Amino acid sequence: LKALDQAGRKYRIAYGSPSLAGLLAAVQGGLAISVVTKDTIANGCRHAMPSDGLPSIKSVYIDLRFQPGNRSDVVSVFGGFIAKGLGIVI
């Protein structure tokens, strides 16, 4: 949003979701655009190109949070699976 503001680009927030699946559903339905990692690929979606006229952004950070305390091997492996799917390092 900061990049859009700095570019003087008007926008409105049409949808918000704490889940990637929810964001992608809005994009796939033609309701919105969203910021995702460069490795995120979804049917019916594409990454923006310079010719789209959108401002470039610096970095996007995605948090993968675990409950404090002892983490089981299952949770660690599942967290790694999610991180790999999103193209992030934990």
Buried (B, 14 or more C-beta within 10 A) or exposed (E): EEEEEEEEEEEEEEEEEEEBEEBBBBBEEEEBBBEBBEEBEBEEBEEEEEEEEBEEEEEEEBEEEEEEEEEEEEEEEEBEEBBEEBEBEE
